[in-house]
Amino acid sequence: MQRVDDALRLIKQHAPLHYSRVIHDLQRVLIDVVPGAIGSYQPSLNACVLDERFVLSETTALEDIASTIVHEATHARLQHRGIGYDEAIRARVEAICMRREMNFLSKLPNSQSLLAEMARKMEWYAGNQEWFSDANQKQHHREGSVRTLRYLGAPEWLIATLLNVLALASIAGRFRRLIGRSSQPG
């Protein structure tokens, strides 16, 4: 938690407006394993959840942790104002969150390389709108879940079994929808 505390201090010191929004829009910042992401906003907890691998990595700078907190607090702010995360608006929501990150980074000393990296990331996302589709997000989460299970030490047989169960559940769901459609009067 020390690195998160230091990141929050960094936000408070260099971007008081962002800090006040973080404090207002989030009840807590938690560290856990987050499948397929470095962080996420969890509405049920009103929390920014940071992936422990990201926070503990020696290659993760405090500025990265701080900008991720700003990003997730922006998700909270939008959600509190009734703006969800549906597929149709997902790319726009992420663009808003990344612009908040860029605004925060611009307040830090010597942040040119971080800003350039964020600009490249935004450009990539703008050119890859399919990244935000429900199907792609589901696949990305599944792959992240497998990496997370391996990180947690789950045996390969268990991972394979879980993937088979998920595949079977998906097939069963499609079958139910198909049966439901064909049994309705035409």
Secondary structure, DSSP 8 states (H G I E B T S, - for coil): -HHHHHHHHHHHHH-HHHHHHHHHH-SEEEEE--TTSSEEEETTTTEEEEEHHHHH-TT--HHHHHHHHHHHHHHHHHHHTT----TTTHHHHHHHHHHHHHHHHHTSTT-HHHHHHHHHHHHHHHH-GGGGSHHHHHHHHHHHHHHHHHHTT--HHHHHHHHHHHHHHHHHHHHHHHHHHHTS--
